[in-house]
């Protein structure tokens, strides 16, 4: 999930939050961090916004990565990915 996007002189600096959406149960979606820890649940009828709300409300429990993107002509190229 995108958390922030910052324009730089030659591209962008993007922060993402990594989460897993587990659809293995019949009526709910389990939101987990990358350590497989259950963070919350959303109903199967809920939309993506509900899952993002769960992630944002528990942001400290998820892994964040910072991605550096450089603009080269008409292309955007990922030049670096760092764990925050």
ABEGO torsion letter per residue (X at the ends): XBABBBBBAAEBBBBBBBBBBBAABAABBBBBBAAGBBABBBBAABBAAAAAAAAAAAAAABBBBBBBBBBBEABBBBABBBBX
